[in-house]
């Protein structure tokens, strides 16, 4: 396969050599239920709910087995059909999938999708249209033509049917699809490695917070004791978090929306979920007075806990600030904790706070009204297992190693996704041709 790069500046999407303009209505038919189905009573049939349609993959996430009697209503689908979600917010997210792996040759899907099947007389690959509809410009254009009330809009069939796009010759479609499929498969493989690494990390943390930094085959040599936080080595202490404070806990700054744009890096709640370590370069900036910077400035080793969260499982999430040369302040929905490093390694406490045991206790100490919140007193009463500082450091090092592996795979995935998005745009507009 050869790749030819065309003149990007002079390309005209409406006039590409060898490509023919065509509408979805001309190339695809909207699948309808057959007049009769010879399906034995009680036989399971694949049914794809909205959650079964992926936002990133061309494959469905899952299909449920239902009998015809259990399916009150649904869109009839054949193998290799293209499903396109027609309600918000699904279409903006690119929620569509190709039915390439049904256990039967047919099935049903939620009525909230349009089901497209290629017409025999037109040489059009379903996967080619799938990728064309993944272009950001196409998705945003169609999303802008949805109808209905805010929050429950639908994409009219007529809008989708009239969508015109350029169709390359079949052999070029096949090559484009092959390239994009290969990259998508690489993304999926990387996601699998990330998930496996996270599972390994979870297992490692459970081992380290139970037995300490000892090999698995030597755990029988560790003397254990039962405590409020579970089984831990007998030499460890269990202590309230507030006993490790270097100074009192402070909530962050309230910054109005009109202050955002430039100035001082600002740590928001959403930033705490991205990684354990805060990266100042990725934060929004706010224009605030020096007095506010002095009051709310983060220092190296500060722990940041989520004080208020719309989702219950988000409350108490912890990250650590590890930078000494940047002025960074933090949001009022966060709490700043400074640890006496003679007593504890702050990163050890961050890892424990985000472990299943730590999270469970923090969530248990929270209260839910319109938001889920945890106050300073409740945070300070968090009980943590505390080995000697030297062993804390060894535990942190062990978790850091696997965390770095996770970060490398996440960065790898981002790079592959960037490549995919670039090639998607270039291949679909003939800025790059495969011949």
N, C-alpha and C positions, 0 to 999 in steps of 0.2 A: 504493500500500500504506500502510495506517495502522497505527501501533503504539499499543496501549493498555497502560498500566502499571497493574497491579492492586495491591491491598494486600498487600505482602510478608509482613506479620506474620500475616495471617489465612488465607493460602493453604493449602489441604489437598491434597497431592499425590494422595491417594487419591480425591478428589472434585472434579474440575475440570469446570466447565460445558461440555458439548459433547464432552468427551473420554471415551473408553470404555476400561476396563481390559481388557487382553488379555495372554496369555502368548506367548512366542516360539513354542511348539509350536502354538498356534492360528493364528499368522500366517505361520509359515515352515515349510518342510519341509527336512530334511537331505538334500542331494543324494546320489543313489546312481548308481553306474555303470549305464548302460543294458545290457540283456541282450546286445545285439550292436552293434558299431560297424563301419560300412562305411568303413574307413580303409585305403587302399592301403599295401602293405608299403613301409617306408622313408620314408613321408611324415612331415615334421617336425610335431610337435605342441607347443604351448606347455606348459612345465612350470614351475611357480612354486615355488622352494625357500623355506625359511624366511627367508633373507636378502632374498628378493624382496618380502617383505611389510613395508610401511613402519610405523614407530612413530608417525608424525605425519600422513601424508598419506592421503587416501582412495583414492589410486591405488597400484597395485603399483609397486615400484622397477624390476623387470625380470622377464622370463620367459625361460627357456632353451629352445632348440629341441631336442627329443628325438624319437626315433622310438618307436612303440608297443613295439618290441622292447627298447628301452633303458630303458623305464619299468618297473622291477621291481614297484613298488607305488606307489599314489598315490590321492589323493582326486579324484574326477571333478568338474569345475567347468564351469558354463555362464557365458556372458557376463552380467554384472551380478549374479553371485552375491556374497555377503558371506563373506569368509574370516576366521575368528577363531582365532588361535593358542590351543591348549589346553594348552601346557606352560609351565612356569616357565623363565626369568623373563619370557617374552614377554607374557603377559596383563597382568601388573602394569604393563608399559610401554605398554600399549594397542596391541599389535601386531595390527592388523586392517586389511583393505583390501577395497575393492569392485572386482571385476573388470569395469572399464568399457572397457578398451582392449585386449582380446585380439585378436590377428590373426585367429584363428578364432572361431567361435561357441562353442567348447568347448575344454577343455584339461584338464590335471591339475595338482594341487598336492601338496605334501608331505602325508604322512598325519598330520602333527602339527597339522592345522587342522580345525576344524569348518566345513563348507560349508553355508550357508543360502540357500535360494531362496524368494521370496515366493509364498504360495499365491494362486492366481487369484481365489478367491472372497472374499479379504480385501483391502480397499483399504489396502495398506501399502507405503510406499516403503522400499526397501532402505537408501537413504542416511539415512532417518530413524532406523532402528535403529542404523546405523553411528554416528551422532552420539550417540544415547542411550547407547550402550556406551562412549563416550569420557568420560562424566562420571566424575570422580574417585571419587565415592561408590559408583557402580555397579561400577567396576573393583575397588576395594578390597573390596567385599562379596563379589564373585565369587571374587577371589583368596583370600579367607579360607575358601572352601568347596572349594578344590582338595584333591586326595587324593594320597597317595603319600609317598615318602621326601623328606626335605629336599633341595632342589636339583634334584629331578626330579619335581615334582608335576604332575598333570594336572587339568583341569577336566572333571568328569563330564558326559556328555551330558544326563543327567537334570536336573542343576542348571541348565544353560543352557536347556533346554526349559521348565522350570517358572518361569523368570524372568518376573514380571508387570510390565507397564509401562502407562502411559496413552497411548492412541493418539488424537491429534487427528483431526478431519475431514481428508480427503485434501487439500483446498485449503490448509488451515493447515499440514499437513505440508510441502507444496510450498514455501510461503513461508518456513517455518523453515529448510528445507534450502537454499533459495536464498540466504538471509542468511548462513548458516554457510559455504556454498561460496564466496561472495564474499570473506569474510574469509580463508578458507584459501588462496584464490588470491592474495590480497594478501601473505600470509606467504611463499608460494612465490616470488612475484616479488621480494620483498625478499631472500630467501635467494639467488636468482640474482644479484642486485646484489652481495651480500656476497661470493659466490664469485668473481665477476668482479673485484671490488676486490682480493681476496686474490691472484688471479693477476697482476693488474697490479702489485701491491706486490712480489711475488716477482720479476717481470721487472725492475722498477725497481731493486731491491736488487742484482740480478746486474749490471745496468749500472753502478750507482754504485760497487760494490766492484771493478769491473774497470777502468772509465775515469775514475772520479771524477765530480764535479758538472759535467759538460759536456753540451750538447745532443747528441742522437743523431746529428744531421747533421754534428757536428764531431769525432766519435770518431777519424776518420782523422788528426787533427792531434795526437793524444795519443801520445807516445812510450811504448812499453810494454816490460816486461821479464818474463821467466819466473821464478817464485819457487816456494817450497815450498807456497804457498797458491794457486798459479795465476798467471795473467797480471795484472799491476797496473801503474799508471803508474811510470815509471822513477824519479821523485822520491820515491816512497813507500818507507818502510822496512818490513821484516817482522821483528817482534819477539815474543819470548815474553811472555805475559800477565804473568808474575811480575815482569818488568822495569818494569811500570807500577804496581806496588803501592805504596800509601802506608804500609801496615803489614801485618803477617802476616795470613793467612787464618784465620778461626775457624769451627768448626762451631757449630750452634745449640744450644738448650736442650732437654733431655729433660723433658717435662712429663707427669705421670701423668693418666689420664683423669678422676680425681676432682677435678682442679684446674680443669677446664673449666667455663665458665658465666658468670663475670663477672670483671672486673678489667682486665688489660692486653691490648690487641689482639695476636693471635698469628698470625704468618704460617706457614701449613702448606704442604706440598708441593703439594696440589691447587690452592692459591691462585695458584701461580706460572704456571699454564697459562691463567688467565683473561684476562690482558692483560699488556702489557709493564710498565705502571706499577702499583705496589701501591696499593690503595685501603684505608686503615685502617678506614673505616666498614663495610666488608663482611667483616671478619675476625672469627673466633671470639675469645672472650676467656678468659684464664686467670688464676687467682689465684696469683701468685708473689711472692717476696720482692723487696725493692728491690735487694738485691745481684745478683739474677739479671737484673733490668731493666737495671741499670748495665752488666753484663757483656755482655748479648746485645742491647742496644738498637740499633736501626737508625738511621742518620743519612742525611740528604739526600744522594742520589747513590750510596748503597751498591748494589752489584750482588749479587744473590742467585742462586746456582747450585744446581740440584738435585743432591745428592750420591748419593742412593739412590732407585731407582725400580723399581716392579714391572714396568713395561714398558720394554724396552730403549730405545725411541725417546724416552722421557721423561727419561733421564739427561742432565745438563748443561744442561737448560732454564734460561734466564736471565730474570730480571726486574729492575727497578730501583725503588728506593724513592725517591720524590720528595715528601717531606713533612718539615718541620722542627719542627712543633709538636705532634706526637703521639708518645707513648711506645709503640713497637711492638717486640716481640721475635720471634725466628724459631726454627723447629723444628730438631732435631738432624740431620735428614736433608737439611739445607740448609747451604750454605757462604756466608759473608759476605766480599765482596771490596771493599776501599776503594782507589780509584784516585787517583793523583797527577794532579790536574786540570791541572797545568802541562804534563803530557805527553800526556794523552788526555781526551777527552770520554767520561765513563762510558756515556752513552746510545749513543754510536757503537759502543762495545765490546759493549753489550747487543744492539744490532741485528745486529752481525756474528756474535756467538755464536749467535743464533737463525736466521741465514741458512743455506741448504743447506750451504755450505762449512764454516761454523763448526760446525754440528750434526754433520756427518759426521766431523770430526776429534775432537770431544768424545766421540762414541759409540765411535769407534775406540780411544780411550784408556781406555774403561771395561772392567770385568770383570763377568761374569755367573755367579752361583751360584743361590741362591734369589731374589736381587734383583740388579739391575744397579747397579753403583756406580762412582764415579770419585773418586779421592782428591785431596788438596790438591796433591801433587806433580804429578800428571798434569794437573790443571787449570792449574797454573802454567806447564806446558810448552806450552800451547796457543799456536800461532803466529797472530798477527793482522797484517793489513796496516795500516799506519799512515801516513796522509797528515799534512801539517801540521795543527795544531789548527784553524786557520781553515777549512780544507776539510772537516775532520771535522764542524764545526758546520753547514756548508752541506749536507752529506750528511744529517745528522740532521734538519735542517729539511725537506728534501725528503721524507724517509720519514715524518716527523711529519704532513705534510699529508695523505698518503694514508691513514695510520693513523687520523687523525681522521675521515676519510670512512668508513672501515670501522667505527669505533666508533659513528658516527651511525646507520649502517644497522643495526647490531646492536641499538642502543637502540630504533630504530624497530620492529624485529622483536619485541622484548620487549613493546613497547606494544601491538602488534597482537595478540600472543598473549594478553596480559592481557584485551584486549577480547573476544577469542574465548572465553576461559574464562568470563568473566562472562556473556556472552550465551548461551553453551551452557547454563549452569546456569539462567539466568532463563527462557529459551525452553522448555527441557525440563520446567520445573516450573510453567509458565504464570504466573510472576511478571511476565513481559512477554508480552503477546498480540499477534499480528499478525492484523489483520482487514481 
